[in-house]
């Protein structure tokens, strides 16, 4: 899906393990504000995909930090991953199939 060595496609189980093992991990939810408020991964940061390019500076301090990107079903997050990669983020994880594959508690 991504031909970029800085991007890893991972399953919900792998993502859950990553979240629990890496305290520095940034979880980036690119769904709309309404979707985010209806339930999200604990400690996730919400920047809707439509706003990501104009708000990318909010993430600049995380360029080398592991960042897990997701949306609802995996339709929007690849665009977000490409935006991050173009902006020199170097440790990107992509949640395959988005939150629809997530079976863990939401906040």
Backbone torsions as a table, in degrees:
resi	resn	phi	psi	omega
1	UNK	NA	-47.3	178.1
2	UNK	-114.5	129.6	177.0
3	UNK	-102.8	55.1	-178.1
4	UNK	-134.2	124.3	-177.0
5	UNK	-65.1	-15.6	-179.7
6	UNK	-85.9	-1.7	-176.1
7	UNK	-118.0	130.0	176.8
8	UNK	-122.2	126.8	174.3
9	UNK	-82.6	126.8	-179.3
10	UNK	-132.3	157.0	178.7
11	UNK	-82.3	170.5	177.3
12	UNK	-60.6	-40.4	179.0
13	UNK	-63.0	-42.7	178.0
14	UNK	-65.3	-38.6	179.5
15	UNK	-65.4	-42.6	-179.9
16	UNK	-61.5	-42.7	178.2
17	UNK	-63.7	-44.4	179.5
18	UNK	-59.4	-45.0	179.6
19	UNK	-60.1	-42.4	-177.5
20	UNK	-77.1	-23.3	-177.6
21	UNK	-97.3	-16.4	-174.3
22	UNK	-124.1	100.2	-176.6
23	UNK	-68.4	-20.1	-179.7
24	UNK	-86.6	-10.5	-176.1
25	UNK	-56.5	134.9	173.6
26	UNK	-101.8	126.5	175.6
27	UNK	-100.6	116.0	-177.8
28	UNK	-107.2	114.4	179.6
29	UNK	-99.3	115.7	-176.1
30	UNK	-101.4	18.7	175.2
31	UNK	-76.8	173.1	178.2
32	UNK	-68.7	164.1	179.0
33	UNK	-57.9	-42.8	179.8
34	UNK	-62.6	-43.2	177.5
35	UNK	-62.6	-44.5	-179.4
36	UNK	-59.1	-45.7	-177.6
37	UNK	-68.0	-20.5	179.2
38	UNK	-80.1	-5.6	177.5
39	UNK	147.2	131.4	-179.2
40	UNK	-149.3	164.2	176.0
41	UNK	-63.7	132.0	-179.7
42	UNK	-51.7	139.3	179.2
43	UNK	68.9	10.1	178.8
44	UNK	-68.8	149.6	174.9
45	UNK	-103.4	129.0	-178.3
46	UNK	-100.8	114.0	169.0
47	UNK	-130.9	102.4	-179.4
48	UNK	-54.5	144.0	-176.9
49	UNK	-49.9	-41.8	-177.8
50	UNK	-62.1	-22.5	-178.1
51	UNK	-102.2	-7.3	-171.1
52	UNK	-58.7	-45.9	-176.9
53	UNK	-65.3	-31.1	179.3
54	UNK	-85.5	-16.1	-179.0
55	UNK	-112.1	11.2	-175.5
56	UNK	-57.3	-30.2	-179.9
57	UNK	-61.4	-22.6	176.9
58	UNK	-65.7	-20.1	-176.8
59	UNK	-105.3	-5.1	-173.4
60	UNK	-53.0	-35.1	-178.7
61	UNK	-70.6	-8.0	-179.5
62	UNK	-105.3	17.3	-174.5
63	UNK	-55.9	-34.6	-179.9
64	UNK	-107.6	2.1	178.6
65	UNK	-82.0	144.4	175.1
66	UNK	-60.0	133.6	-178.9
67	UNK	-132.5	125.1	-179.6
68	UNK	-102.7	119.0	-176.5
69	UNK	-106.2	135.2	175.9
70	UNK	-152.4	161.6	172.9
71	UNK	-132.0	-151.7	-178.3
72	UNK	-78.2	-46.7	-173.8
73	UNK	-132.2	1.5	-179.0
74	UNK	99.4	5.4	-179.6
75	UNK	-82.7	-39.3	-177.2
76	UNK	-93.8	-31.1	-173.3
77	UNK	-61.8	-32.4	176.9
78	UNK	-58.8	-35.5	176.2
79	UNK	-64.3	-40.2	178.0
80	UNK	-64.7	-42.5	178.9
81	UNK	-60.2	-44.0	179.8
82	UNK	-63.3	-39.0	177.3
83	UNK	-62.2	-45.1	179.0
84	UNK	-62.7	-45.3	-178.9
85	UNK	-61.1	-42.3	178.8
86	UNK	-64.1	-26.3	-180.0
87	UNK	-96.5	21.5	171.3
88	UNK	69.3	29.3	170.2
89	UNK	-77.6	138.0	-168.4
90	UNK	-117.3	1.3	-175.7
91	UNK	-142.1	69.2	-172.0
92	UNK	-103.2	131.9	172.8
93	UNK	-114.3	139.3	-179.6
94	UNK	-118.3	123.5	179.3
95	UNK	-79.5	106.0	178.5
96	UNK	-59.5	136.0	177.4
97	UNK	65.6	9.6	171.8
98	UNK	56.8	-155.6	-175.6
99	UNK	-67.2	-19.1	179.0
100	UNK	-64.9	-18.7	178.0
101	UNK	-94.4	-3.8	-174.3
102	UNK	-82.9	122.6	-179.5
103	UNK	-116.0	16.9	-178.7
104	UNK	-102.4	168.2	-177.7
105	UNK	-61.3	144.8	174.6
106	UNK	-111.1	160.0	179.2
107	UNK	-96.0	NA	NA
